[in-house]
Amino acid sequence: MVATSPRGRVQRVGHAAVDTVRWTAGAVAAVVLVVGCAITAADAGAAGAGAGAHAGGGPGSPAAFYRTPGPLPQEPPGAIVRSVVIPSAGLLPGGATAYRILYHSQSIAGADIAVSGVVVVPGGTPPPGGFPIVAWAHGTTGLSDQCAPSLGGFASIPSLTAFLDRGMIVAATDYEGLGTPGIHPYLVGQSEAQSVLDSARAARNLAGVTASNQVAVVGYSQGGQAALFAAQIAAAYSPELFVAGAVAAAPVTSLDEFVPATPSSEHDPDAVYALMALDAWSRAYGNLPLSSVLTGTLVRQAPAIASRCIDALAATYDTADAGRLFRSGWESDPGVRTDAARNRPGQAPTSTPVLVVEGTKDKVTPYRVVTDFVAADLCRSQHDTVQYDSIAGTDHGGVFATAAPQILRWVTQRLSGAAPPDTCEVR
């Protein structure tokens, strides 16, 4: 069910939590499970079937569920717009209940918006103070509404059963603009972090007194960037939440990781991420005309970039010559530099301990780049409390599965109040 491409990427059918993901409107029943989740592909199909057929827009259809009320009644971030139980088909631990939710959050401009996601509440009696919350931040899926992970129910949340078995609520956001109206501000850290933290607020509103204010943020790739930004802004943005820790697995730390050499006849399998970011930033900030960074052919194809999920985009652009995609020197464009700088994590000390996990053979978010970021930004500059774990011989697609046991252990320790380890050498 899982194969490694010649470029070293993990390829999957249907939706996954890794960066090489495709989600199509009719693919719910064909979902294939992500790394680290204890549900099989067949099980995931049954879980997705609980969402109903995606086609159609009747009152009971998923399309209707994601439709934002107009006008959206003003409510605080985390307030529930609507929720519906996702039939578990026996795939969740006893007593656990999964919900598809629509909740209030904020856009990067501060506007009240609706964001979609999933919340799964464990069964049993909550501990004093309520169940703690794990806020899951997913990896790249695409820019289109059809790429929203919650369309597949809970099947794409890694280590879900393990978290539930330990008495943790799991909240999984789709991020701003995936599934719901508006653009998805891809690799815009502030937007991602707000969606993640507000999903924890939504989980508390949904579960009531059975949920505590203790939260651990866990993210992978794009979600790793989201986790780092959430650690930066949590104290100011969501002061009522006690964010006990943040996990960033193979995090995106800079757009520079995805800069191909131009002009060039070389194929760059990571160029698609730069294309998505440039398209999203152009629409989110309005300071970056695509004609200044992309070739005329790509500018004309921009609507397709925003309407496809990642596997389809990768199939189209992975083998394209970089010189036919990007204008020479695009990475030095003032708009690109401004937007890249504001979306680089490590701009302010974190208010919570951080675990960063990175594979030594990761070529998507390169090991050297992430290692230098941890040492220079988190440790030496910000004096954050960081545990940095390098996973020998592991690439981008395999890092979460390989590190899942230590991620689970670290999260459990943070939520139990144990003193966090710190591997920073310079204080």
N, C-alpha and C positions, 0 to 999 in steps of 0.2 A: 504493500500500500504506500510505502514511502521509498522514494528513489533519490539518489544523488546525481545531479546533472554533471556534465563535464566541467562546468564552472564551479562545482563544489556547493551549489545551492541545494537545499532540501526542497523537493518538488512534491506537491500533494494535490489530490483531487478535492475540489470543493474548498470550504473555508478552513483556515488554520490560524494559529496565533503566531506563526513565523512570518517572515517578510515575503516569502514567495507564495502568496495566497491568491486564489481566485474565488469570487462568490458570484453566482449568477442567480437570476430570479427563480429559476426552477430547480435549483440545486439543493434545496433543504434536505430532501430525503437521501441525497447522495453524500452528505457531509462526511468527511474523514477526520478522525480525532487528531487533536494537536498533541504536541510533545508533553508528556508528563501527566496526562489526565487518564484516569483509570476506567475509561469507557471505550468500547470497541467501535469500529466504523459502523457496524450494523446497529449497535445501540444508539449511536449518534443519529442515524437515520430515523429511528423511532422517536427520539427526542425532538428532532427537527419537524417531524410530521405533526407534533403537537402544536406547531405554529400555524398549521393550516397551509393551503396552497397560497403562494405569494401572488399569483395572478388574480386580478380583479380588485375592486375597491369597495365592496359592499360593507355594511356596518360591522360584520364580524371578521373581516379580512385583515391580515397584517398591514396591508397598505393603509387601511383606515386607522389602525392603531397608531401608526407613526404620524398621522396627519395632525399638525398642530392647530389647536383652536384659534380662530381669528376673530377678534384680536385675542392674544394670549393674556388671560387675567394676570395682573401683577402679583407675584408671590416671591418670597425670599428664596435664595438658592437652596436647592434640596427639596423644596416642596413637591409633592407628587401631583402630576397632572392626571395620570391614569395608570392603572396597573392591571395585569391579568395573570392568572396562574398558568404556568407552562406544565402540561401533563408530563410527568417524569417517566412513565412507562417502566417503573421499577428500577430506574438507572441511578437513583440517588439513595444515599443511606437512609435507613428507616426514619420516618418522621420529617425528613427534610422537604422543603417546599421551594420551588423556583418560580420567580415572577419576571415577566417582561414589564419594564417600567418606562414611563415618560416623565421626566422631572425637570424642574427649573434649574437653570444655570445662568452664567453670564458669558456674553461674547467678549472678544478682546477689546471691543469698544465700550464695554460696560452695560450693554443692553440685556434685558431679560429675555432669555431664549429657552426653548425646550430641547432637551437632550435625551436620547434613548439609551437603554442598557438592560442589564439583567441583575437581579438580586436573588441569592439563594440563602435561605435561612435553615440552619440545622434543626433537627428534632431534639427532643429531650428538654430537661429543665435547665434554663440558663443559670450561670453562676451569679453570685451576688454582684449587682451592677450591670448585668447583662452580657450577652455574647459580644466579644470583640469583633472588629470588622477588618477584613482584608479587601483592599481596593485594588482590583486588577486593571492594569493598563496594557492594552494589546499592542502587538507589532503592526507593521504596515499592512493594510488590506487594500487601499485604493482611495480615490477621492469621491466616488459615487455613492448614492444612498444604498444601492444594491450590495455594497461592500460592508455594510454594518454587521458586525459579528452577532448581535442579538437576534438577527433573522434566523439563525440556527439554534436559537434557544441557549442552553447552557453548555452545549457540546464543545465549544472552543475554549473553555476556561481550563488552563492546565492546573494539575494538582488539586482539582476541585474536591474530589472525595477526601483527600488527605486533610485539607483545611476543614471540611465539614466534620470529619471524624474527631477533630480536635476542638470542636465547639466554636468554630469561627463562622460568622456570616461572610459571604463573598459578594461583593458588589463589582460589577464589570461594566464600565461605561463604553459606549460606542465612540465617544468624543463628539464635539460640536460638528454638526453638519453631515454626519454619517447616519443615514436613516431618516433624519429630520431635515426640514427646509434650511436653505442657506449653504454656503460653501463649507467644506472641511478644511480648516487652516492647518494643513499638513506640516509637521515639524515646527509649529508655533507653540513654544513651550508653555507660555502663559495660558493659552486656550486649553491645551491638553490637561494641565495641572488643575485648572478650575473644574473641568468636567470630571476629573478623577475625584477630587475632594468633595465635589457636590454629589457624586454618586454615593459616597459614604454618608453624607447628610441625608440623602434620599433613603438609604437603607435604614437609618435610624427612624425616619418618619414612617416608613413602611412597617418596621418591626415593633415600633413603640418601645415599651419598657423592657422588652427582651433584648434590646441592643444597647451596648455601652457606647461611650464616646472614645474608646480606645481604637486606634486605626493603625494598620500597617499597609503601606503602599508597595505593591509589587509590580514591576513593569519590565517589558522585554523590548529591545531595539527601539522603535519609535516610543514605545511605552517606557523604556529605560530613560529616555529624555524626559518624558512626562513625570516619572518618579523623582528625578533629580530636581525638576522645577517645583513639584509639589513639596519637596523637602525645603526648598527655598522660601515658598510663599505661604506655607500652612499657618504659621503663627499669626500673620497679618490677615490672611484671607479667611481662614476658618478657625478662629481662636477657641471656639467651643469644642473643637476636636482635639484630643490628645494623640498626636501622630507619634507613635512609639518607635517607628523605624521605617526606612524606605529602601527597597531593593531595586537596583538598576542592573539588569542582566543584558550584556552586550549593548550598552546604551549608545545612541547617536549623540555625539558631543559637538559636532560641527558639520556644516554643509561641506567644508573642505574635504571631508572624507570621501565625497562622491564626485570630486572634480576630475573629469577626464582631460587628457592632454588634447588641445586643439590648436591649429588644425591637425588632424591625425587620421590615419587609415586604420587605427587600432579599434577593436571592439571592446567596449567597457560595459560589463554586465551590471555595474552599479549606476550607470548614467540615468537609468529610469527614475531613481530616487531624486536625483537633481532636477530632472524634468518636472516631477510631481511637485517638488518644493517650490520651484520657480513659478509654476502655474498658480499654486495656492497662495504664495506670497504676493504675486502680482494682484490677485483679486482681493486678498485680505488687507493689504496696506495701501495699494494704489500708487506706489512710488517706483514701480518697476515695470516699465513697458516691455512686454515679451519680445517685441521687435528689436530691442537693444541687446538681448542676450541669446535669442534663438534664431535660427535661420528662417527664411521666409516659408519654407515648407513646413517647419515645425509650428510656426505661428498659425498657419492655416489648420493644423491638426490639433490645436489646443483644445477645442471642444471634445475631441475623442479622448484626450488625456484625462479630462475631468469626468468622463462618463464610463470609464472602464475600471475593472479591478486589477490587482497587481499582476496576476499571471498573464492576463491578456496583454497588458502593457509590456511586460518583460518579453513576451514572445515577439512583440512588434519591434522593440527598440534595443534589445540586448545585442543583436548582431549588426546593428547599424553603425556605420563609421561615425565616430564622435564629431568629426569635422562637418558632417552633414546635419548634425543636430544643433550644435552650439556655435555661436559666433566666436571668433578668436578673441581671447582676452575677456570673455564674459564674466569670469570669476572676479575680475577687478572692477566691474561696474559699481559705481557708488551705491546704487540701490541694493545690489546684492550684498555688498559689504555691510551696509547698515542693517539689513534684515538678518544676515548671518550673525552679526554681533549680538543683536538683541535676543536671538534664539539659541545662543550658546549657554549651556548651564554653567554653574560655577561663578555667578555674578554677585552672590551674596551668601554669607554663611548660612548653613542649613540649621534648622531648629530641631533636628532629630538625627540620631545615628543613621549611617548609610552603609549598606553592603553593595559593593560593585563586583560583579562576576563577569569575567571575560575569557574567551577561549584564545589560546596562543596561536591558533591557525585561522582566526577570524579575519577575513579579507573584506567584509562588508563594513563593519565598524572595526578598523584594524587594531590589533593588539597593542602595537606601539603607540598609536594615537590615544587610545583609552588609558593606557598605563601612564603616559605623560600627563594626561589631563588629571588623573587622580593625584599624581605626585605634585604637580605644579599648582593646580587650582584648588582642589579640595584640601590637600594636606598643607602645603607650604603657604599658600595665599590666605585660605579661609580658616585654617586650623580646625577643620571639621573632624568629627569622630567617624572614622572610616575603617571598615574591614574590606580589604581588596583581595579577592581570590582569583588567581589565574588558573584556568583549567587546561592542563597540558594536552596538546594534540586535538583539541576540539575546535570546530569551526562555528560560524555564526548560527547555522541551523540547528546545531546539536548542543549548544551551551546550556539552554534551559533544562533540557531533559537530563543532562549529565549532572548539573548542579542542583536539581530539584530537592534531593534530600537535605543538603546543607542550607538551601534557601528556607525550606520548611522548618528546620531546626533553629535557624537564626530568627525567623519571624516568631516562632513560639517563645523563644527566650526573651525577645523584646516585649512581647505582649504580657509575659509573666513578670516583668520588671527586673530581670537579671541585668547586671552591669554589661554594657556593650564592649566588645573587643575593639582595639584600635591598632591598626597596622601602620599608621603614618609614622615615618621615621624622623621627620623634622617637626619640631614643635616650637 
